[in-house]
Each structure stands twice: as C-alpha cells, then as structure tokens.
Amino acid sequence: MIGRADCEALDAGDPLRAIAGRFAPGEAGTLYFDANSVGAMATDVPDRVDRHLAEWRNLRRRGWSESTWLDAPRRLGGKLAPLLGAAPDEVVVCDTTSINLFKALAAALALRPGRRRVVSQAGTFPTDLYVVQGLKTLRDDIDLHLVPDGEAIEAALDDQTAVAYLSQVDYRTARRLDIRRLTAAAHARGALTVWDLSHGAGAVPADLDASGADFAVGCGYKYLCGGPGAPAYVFIARRHHEAVRPVLAGWMGHASPFTFSTDYVPGPGLARFLVGTPSVIANAVMEAALDIWAGVDPAKVFAKHAALGDLLIRLAQESAGAQAIEVGSPLDAGERGGFVALRHPGGAAVVAALADAGVVCSFRPPDSIRFGLSALYHRYVDMWDAIERLRRILGEGAWRAEKYEKTKAI
Ligand SMILES: Cc1ncc(COP(=O)(O)O)c(C=O)c1O
C-alpha cells in the first residue's frame, strides 16, 4: 500500500516542485484536477493584464505600432513550439480550436485535390465532426469516413484519402494515438494529417516535427494554462507553408495588411493563417503561462506527468475494493493523454460529491470521472489526498444523496 509519506518523499525529489509557486493556489483546501478543462492561473497574470490595460488606456491605437500587440500570435507561437516538438516559425497562437480545425482541414484538403476521403474517429470531440459537417456545405464531395476506434484507422486509409483528421487523445478515456505511426501510415497512402492535440499538449509529447505531422491544432486553456477561452494554436509543417492557401483569408494574414490592398496576397509562412485582429488582453494572459513553460524542460514535464497518472491509478486500484470503481484510461502511461479517467456507474453524482469535498474534476457520459493532471503544479501528495476523499465518498455513500441525483455533465 502506498502511504501519504511515500507521496511526500516523491514531492521532495521532484525537480519541478518549485514551479507550482508560479501559479495561484486557488481556494484553500480545494484540490483542482481540471487541467483538462481550465488549467491554473499564473501568479503574474494580474500584473501582465494591468500592464496591457495601461497601454490600452494611454497608447490607444498607438498600441498597434508602439507595443507588441500585433506580434503576439507569432511570438506566442514561438514560445509554445518547443513543447510541441516544432520549430518557432511553425506555430501561431490565434482564434479558437474549432476555428483552427476548420482552417487546417480546409487547407489540408486543398493540398490533396482529387481526393475526397477524410478519415476520423466516431468518438472524436464533437466540435471536430461539426467542423467537417460545416465544411461539407462548401464542399459536398467530402466523404467523411468514421472509424470506431484507433485500431481501425490504418485500415481505413486508402488512396482516396486526403486527410487523416484525428484527436491525439480521446476526451473520455484519455487513450492516446501514436502520432508518428499514424502519420507515416497516412503518408504511405499519399494523405496528410490534421491532429487535434487539445488533451495532450502540455502533458504528453507530440513530437510534431520528428513525427512528420502536417497540421495540428489545440486549446490554450487546458494544460497550457492560458485562461478560460484562451486563444488556441495552429501548427503547420514548414514544408507546406508556401503551398497553403487559407480559406478563412483575413487582413491579418495578408502580406501587408496596412497597405489596404483589395486583393488578398498571403503573408509569409504561417502569418497567412492569421485572420483578424488579435485579442490583446487574452494574449497577455496566455503569454504569462507560456513564459512559465519556456523555463521548463519538456522531457521533465512529460516524465512527471506520467508518474502522477501512474500514482493516481495505483492509489485508485488499491482503494477500489468493493467500491465499483474501475480505471477507464490505459494503464500504460505511453498510451495515455493528459488526464486519468476512473469509471463508476454513479459518475456524475460522484463528481458532484467530490466537488463538495473539495476535489474539482469532471464527468463525461456514460461513467467517466476525469482527473486532469498538471506536472507544473500538482504534487504527488495531491493524488493521495484526492483518492482518499474519493474513497470516503464511495465508502460512506455520500454520492447517493438526493441532491446529486440530477447532476449533469458540464
Ligand atoms: C479535443 C477538443 N477539441 C476541440 C475543443 C474545442 O475547442 P474550442 O472551444 O477552443 O473551439 C475541445 C474543447 O474542450 C476539445 O476538448
């Protein structure tokens, strides 16, 4: 049995333990396991925002030329790139993940004229599928081929496939796909890849360049800690930059936006994937988080993340006993993404009871209780304390209380 003291010893030897101090702790006594939803706030966010508010107050429109507002999408992309295994000029921070999925998928399809098939997973995050459904109103020849699980992807790739459009990590189970293997399989069929990294980036490696990935997108507000509704990001491998023609062409992607030419001329490299005016305050918040990431070795982050997940799973298994709790995520950290899912038939009620006991996690139907983990601010002892609270709630049956009966997924 693992004791609390064992976890304290792990914390004492953790090379990243000092980083937690760069995040606001939240409510006293509350344990937050929602890095898969809204990661913690960097402590210097208020200062960064104040500085940008002062610029807004004093510079007004001069902020566009005298401050760093306009460069933010590319500057922030450069700071994020090492964590994704990409070069600084291959990532821009902008828009939302849904919008970037649309931009990336449309661009990838255009690079494979004459091919109609898009291979994706039936259980991918719904917005990814809505994007294809929306794109089909412009291109009704798209043949969306959905596979039931990751195992079936390779067999579905054929010489009509334009794009393998995949989520690195399943949002209900945290099962992780092998970007390198599936990208090679897609390329062998002449297809391109578009990866949604939302439940992996900041937690597990993406190794985009080494994997040969073509396009990738993901959320800024989850493990990256960019704040609720943070700008998302887009990766495009450099070899595609000059060939890519944006479908959502906007003035910020123009080669010279301030010449106000009526003809669209794409900007250099990834600049052409920008659309409209960057959100200055949101970028300032995101940059506070990215500056923390820039100071850490991604390999240490990924190693600690795997160890936290392994520990949580072992603790859950040790205390599962007669509690009807099962591990819903892969046991092997190499096959897992950013969170650990535990399964319980009363999942939604258990999540609500956990919240009342000071453990913030999330539920996804039918029975998945998701613990989002952060190598930057979680301690090993947090895993122990959370499972101890869970054990108590299940043991005492607190989750069966009437007030939890109508709890829904949020
Ligand atoms: C895997 C995945 N993709 C896309 C999204 C949607 O991102 P956005 O709301 O930024 O469009 C989410 C949101 O949680 C997600 O989990």
The ligand as an ORCA input file, in Angstrom:
! r2SCAN-3c Opt
* xyz 0 1
  C     -10.427     17.725    -28.109
  C     -11.072     19.067    -28.195
  N     -11.096     19.706    -29.379
  C     -11.675     20.911    -29.519
  C     -12.271     21.544    -28.431
  C     -12.964     22.869    -28.648
  O     -12.125     23.945    -28.517
  P     -12.663     25.443    -28.747
  O     -13.774     25.637    -27.782
  O     -11.459     26.302    -28.463
  O     -13.104     25.585    -30.138
  C     -12.243     20.938    -27.178
  C     -12.853     21.600    -26.022
  O     -12.865     21.142    -24.920
  C     -11.638     19.656    -27.057
  O     -11.612     19.019    -25.899
*
